[in-house]
Amino acid sequence: LQITGLIFGGVGMVGTLAATAMPQWRVSAYVDGNIVVFETIWEGLWMDCVSQLGIRLQCKFYDSLLALPPPLEAFRALMCGAVGLAVLAFLAAIAGVKYTQRGKEGPRAASILLLAAGVAFLLAGGLVLIPVSWTGGAVVRDFYDPAVPAPLKRELGAALYVGWASAALLLAAGAVYCHCWCR
């Protein structure tokens, strides 16, 4: 069970890091009279990218930290915090599994490490869910809003799906380690 939690946590940690770095949080949508299909726009936490016919990709990091909208700044902070917590939880889980495998040398230390790993994985999963779900909700709301012009409508990007999957894996790993601690 602990090894399963370690695998879930490791994959969730890598997925969280990938979702944080990916520029495909919001992807341009082709709706109504929008006939500009040779150009795809990706918007992420750190940069915007434009792909032309799938051949040429140009990415540009955001120029000023002060010019970013407050939600984007908060999403960056939450995702970076989630990555840090996931790494710490993964290291604590490795140490807890290692102490548990040694036998009865440190059952108390292993128990505390497993609980710390479980709580940290749960917190990291929650931190990932907030910006990913908020962005997904905003994209869906704007997509169906008739006041938003067609060229400005966006669809859910791949990073959101990676973020949701990573959050689920982190929450599962946290539940496994909290269950191991309860036993």
Contacts in CASP RR format, 6 or more apart in sequence:
PFRMAT RR
TARGET T0000
AUTHOR 0000-0000-0000
METHOD contacts of the structure
MODEL  1
LQITGLIFGGVGMVGTLAATAMPQWRVSAYVDGNIVVFETIWEGLWMDCV
SQLGIRLQCKFYDSLLALPPPLEAFRALMCGAVGLAVLAFLAAIAGVKYT
QRGKEGPRAASILLLAAGVAFLLAGGLVLIPVSWTGGAVVRDFYDPAVPA
PLKRELGAALYVGWASAALLLAAGAVYCHCWCR
1 176 0 8 1.000
1 179 0 8 1.000
1 180 0 8 1.000
2 93 0 8 1.000
2 96 0 8 1.000
2 97 0 8 1.000
2 100 0 8 1.000
2 114 0 8 1.000
2 176 0 8 1.000
2 177 0 8 1.000
2 180 0 8 1.000
3 97 0 8 1.000
4 176 0 8 1.000
5 93 0 8 1.000
5 172 0 8 1.000
5 173 0 8 1.000
5 174 0 8 1.000
5 176 0 8 1.000
5 177 0 8 1.000
6 90 0 8 1.000
6 93 0 8 1.000
6 94 0 8 1.000
6 97 0 8 1.000
6 173 0 8 1.000
8 169 0 8 1.000
8 170 0 8 1.000
8 172 0 8 1.000
8 173 0 8 1.000
8 176 0 8 1.000
9 86 0 8 1.000
9 89 0 8 1.000
9 90 0 8 1.000
9 93 0 8 1.000
9 121 0 8 1.000
9 169 0 8 1.000
9 170 0 8 1.000
9 172 0 8 1.000
9 173 0 8 1.000
9 174 0 8 1.000
10 86 0 8 1.000
10 90 0 8 1.000
10 169 0 8 1.000
10 173 0 8 1.000
11 166 0 8 1.000
11 169 0 8 1.000
12 86 0 8 1.000
12 165 0 8 1.000
12 166 0 8 1.000
12 169 0 8 1.000
12 170 0 8 1.000
12 173 0 8 1.000
13 83 0 8 1.000
13 86 0 8 1.000
13 87 0 8 1.000
13 89 0 8 1.000
13 90 0 8 1.000
13 124 0 8 1.000
13 166 0 8 1.000
13 170 0 8 1.000
14 166 0 8 1.000
15 162 0 8 1.000
15 163 0 8 1.000
15 165 0 8 1.000
15 166 0 8 1.000
15 169 0 8 1.000
16 79 0 8 1.000
16 82 0 8 1.000
16 83 0 8 1.000
16 86 0 8 1.000
16 124 0 8 1.000
16 125 0 8 1.000
16 128 0 8 1.000
16 163 0 8 1.000
16 166 0 8 1.000
16 167 0 8 1.000
16 170 0 8 1.000
17 83 0 8 1.000
17 86 0 8 1.000
18 159 0 8 1.000
18 162 0 8 1.000
18 166 0 8 1.000
19 79 0 8 1.000
19 128 0 8 1.000
19 132 0 8 1.000
19 159 0 8 1.000
19 160 0 8 1.000
19 162 0 8 1.000
19 163 0 8 1.000
19 166 0 8 1.000
20 45 0 8 1.000
20 79 0 8 1.000
20 80 0 8 1.000
20 82 0 8 1.000
20 83 0 8 1.000
21 46 0 8 1.000
22 44 0 8 1.000
22 158 0 8 1.000
22 159 0 8 1.000
22 162 0 8 1.000
23 42 0 8 1.000
23 43 0 8 1.000
23 44 0 8 1.000
23 46 0 8 1.000
23 47 0 8 1.000
23 48 0 8 1.000
23 49 0 8 1.000
23 59 0 8 1.000
23 159 0 8 1.000
24 42 0 8 1.000
24 44 0 8 1.000
24 157 0 8 1.000
24 158 0 8 1.000
24 159 0 8 1.000
25 42 0 8 1.000
25 43 0 8 1.000
25 44 0 8 1.000
25 45 0 8 1.000
25 135 0 8 1.000
25 157 0 8 1.000
25 159 0 8 1.000
25 160 0 8 1.000
26 42 0 8 1.000
26 43 0 8 1.000
26 44 0 8 1.000
26 135 0 8 1.000
26 139 0 8 1.000
26 154 0 8 1.000
26 155 0 8 1.000
26 156 0 8 1.000
26 157 0 8 1.000
27 40 0 8 1.000
27 41 0 8 1.000
27 42 0 8 1.000
27 43 0 8 1.000
27 154 0 8 1.000
27 155 0 8 1.000
27 156 0 8 1.000
27 157 0 8 1.000
27 158 0 8 1.000
28 39 0 8 1.000
28 40 0 8 1.000
28 41 0 8 1.000
28 42 0 8 1.000
28 151 0 8 1.000
28 153 0 8 1.000
28 154 0 8 1.000
28 155 0 8 1.000
29 143 0 8 1.000
29 150 0 8 1.000
29 153 0 8 1.000
29 154 0 8 1.000
29 155 0 8 1.000
30 37 0 8 1.000
31 143 0 8 1.000
31 150 0 8 1.000
31 153 0 8 1.000
32 150 0 8 1.000
33 150 0 8 1.000
34 150 0 8 1.000
34 151 0 8 1.000
34 153 0 8 1.000
36 151 0 8 1.000
38 52 0 8 1.000
38 53 0 8 1.000
39 50 0 8 1.000
39 51 0 8 1.000
39 52 0 8 1.000
39 53 0 8 1.000
40 50 0 8 1.000
40 51 0 8 1.000
40 54 0 8 1.000
41 48 0 8 1.000
41 49 0 8 1.000
41 50 0 8 1.000
42 48 0 8 1.000
42 49 0 8 1.000
42 50 0 8 1.000
42 51 0 8 1.000
42 157 0 8 1.000
43 154 0 8 1.000
44 159 0 8 1.000
45 72 0 8 1.000
45 75 0 8 1.000
45 76 0 8 1.000
45 79 0 8 1.000
46 61 0 8 1.000
46 62 0 8 1.000
46 76 0 8 1.000
47 59 0 8 1.000
47 60 0 8 1.000
47 61 0 8 1.000
47 62 0 8 1.000
48 59 0 8 1.000
48 60 0 8 1.000
48 62 0 8 1.000
49 57 0 8 1.000
49 58 0 8 1.000
49 59 0 8 1.000
49 60 0 8 1.000
50 57 0 8 1.000
50 58 0 8 1.000
50 59 0 8 1.000
51 57 0 8 1.000
52 58 0 8 1.000
62 68 0 8 1.000
65 73 0 8 1.000
71 134 0 8 1.000
74 131 0 8 1.000
75 131 0 8 1.000
75 134 0 8 1.000
75 135 0 8 1.000
78 127 0 8 1.000
78 128 0 8 1.000
78 130 0 8 1.000
78 131 0 8 1.000
79 127 0 8 1.000
79 128 0 8 1.000
79 131 0 8 1.000
81 124 0 8 1.000
81 127 0 8 1.000
82 124 0 8 1.000
82 125 0 8 1.000
82 126 0 8 1.000
82 127 0 8 1.000
82 128 0 8 1.000
82 170 0 8 1.000
83 124 0 8 1.000
84 124 0 8 1.000
85 120 0 8 1.000
85 121 0 8 1.000
85 123 0 8 1.000
85 124 0 8 1.000
85 127 0 8 1.000
86 120 0 8 1.000
86 121 0 8 1.000
86 124 0 8 1.000
86 125 0 8 1.000
86 170 0 8 1.000
88 120 0 8 1.000
89 116 0 8 1.000
89 117 0 8 1.000
89 118 0 8 1.000
89 120 0 8 1.000
89 121 0 8 1.000
89 124 0 8 1.000
89 170 0 8 1.000
89 173 0 8 1.000
89 174 0 8 1.000
90 117 0 8 1.000
92 113 0 8 1.000
92 114 0 8 1.000
92 116 0 8 1.000
92 117 0 8 1.000
92 120 0 8 1.000
93 113 0 8 1.000
93 114 0 8 1.000
93 117 0 8 1.000
93 118 0 8 1.000
93 121 0 8 1.000
93 173 0 8 1.000
93 177 0 8 1.000
95 113 0 8 1.000
96 109 0 8 1.000
96 110 0 8 1.000
96 113 0 8 1.000
96 114 0 8 1.000
96 117 0 8 1.000
97 114 0 8 1.000
99 105 0 8 1.000
99 106 0 8 1.000
99 107 0 8 1.000
99 109 0 8 1.000
99 110 0 8 1.000
99 113 0 8 1.000
100 107 0 8 1.000
100 110 0 8 1.000
100 114 0 8 1.000
111 181 0 8 1.000
114 177 0 8 1.000
114 180 0 8 1.000
114 181 0 8 1.000
115 177 0 8 1.000
115 178 0 8 1.000
115 181 0 8 1.000
117 173 0 8 1.000
117 174 0 8 1.000
117 177 0 8 1.000
118 173 0 8 1.000
118 174 0 8 1.000
118 175 0 8 1.000
118 176 0 8 1.000
118 177 0 8 1.000
118 178 0 8 1.000
118 181 0 8 1.000
119 174 0 8 1.000
119 178 0 8 1.000
120 174 0 8 1.000
121 170 0 8 1.000
121 171 0 8 1.000
121 173 0 8 1.000
121 174 0 8 1.000
121 177 0 8 1.000
122 170 0 8 1.000
122 171 0 8 1.000
122 174 0 8 1.000
122 175 0 8 1.000
122 178 0 8 1.000
124 170 0 8 1.000
125 166 0 8 1.000
125 167 0 8 1.000
125 170 0 8 1.000
125 171 0 8 1.000
126 167 0 8 1.000
126 170 0 8 1.000
126 171 0 8 1.000
128 163 0 8 1.000
128 166 0 8 1.000
128 167 0 8 1.000
128 170 0 8 1.000
129 164 0 8 1.000
129 167 0 8 1.000
132 159 0 8 1.000
132 160 0 8 1.000
132 163 0 8 1.000
132 164 0 8 1.000
132 167 0 8 1.000
133 164 0 8 1.000
135 160 0 8 1.000
136 156 0 8 1.000
136 160 0 8 1.000
139 154 0 8 1.000
139 155 0 8 1.000
139 156 0 8 1.000
139 157 0 8 1.000
139 160 0 8 1.000
140 156 0 8 1.000
142 148 0 8 1.000
142 152 0 8 1.000
142 153 0 8 1.000
142 154 0 8 1.000
143 153 0 8 1.000
143 154 0 8 1.000
143 155 0 8 1.000
END
